[in-house]
Amino acid sequence: MGGATVAFDLSIPSDVQYIEGIVELARQRCRELKFPAQKCSLNVPVALSEALSNAILRGNESLPNKHVRVRAIIDGGSLVFEVVDEGAGFDLKSSNIDCTTPENVEKEEGRGLFLMQRLMDSVESFVDDGNGVRLTLRR
């Protein structure tokens, strides 16, 4: 990403207790960058919590010897979060489930990705020293 600035780049153990601290740090960076209050208080915390919990619980299967890397990157008018785990990866397109349809409303899987896609401007999967998801919030 040309001209990008890294706001933070952290590696955390595969333990959900770390999610709250990472989300608070992301919320602070969002506010510092003067993004709208709703995006800093709702969109970023919910989407990033979902991405982190998926990486820890699904990607790394909560294995204590595995880690999750989370980066926040400021790129022009965007705030980008990258969450990378050590799991086998997933196909974003085939994992895309509309949780609001009658056949899916009672299913548990797919809700995290559904929320991420509704709350962020862009959600992409990628491979870079692990399997990741990139969440982009534009001004």
Residue, then its C-alpha position, 0 to 999 in steps of 0.5 A: m500500500g503506497g503512502a500507507t502508515v501503520a497505526f499498529d501492528l500486533s501479534i496476540p496469542s489465540d485467546v479471546q481475552y485479548i480482543e477487547g484491548i485490540v478493539e479499544l486500541a482500534r476505536q482510539r485510532c478511529r477517533e484520532l483520525k476523525f472518522p464519524a462517531q458511529k463508525c468508531s463506536l459501532n462499525v469498527p468494534v463489531a467488525l473487528s471483534e468478529a474478525l478477531s474471534n473468527a481468527i482465534l476460534r476458527g482459524n487457530e482453533s484456540l490453540p495456545n501455540k498459535h498467534v493472530r496478527v492484527r494491523a491497522i493501516i491508514d491509507g489516504g482516506s481509509l482505515v484498514f484492519e488486517v487480521v491474519d491467523e495460522g489456520a487453513g484459510f477459507d473461501l470468502k465467496s462460499s462463506n458468504i451467507d445472508c443470515t436474514t433469509p428464512e433458510n438461514v435465519e436460525k443457522e449460527e455460521g456466517r453471522g460474523l462475515f455478514l456483520m463485517q460486510r454490512l459494517m465495513d466498506s470492503v471485506e477481502s480475504f488474502v494470504d500473507d504469512g497466514n490467512g487473513v481478512r482485510l476490513t476497510l473503512r473509508r471516510 
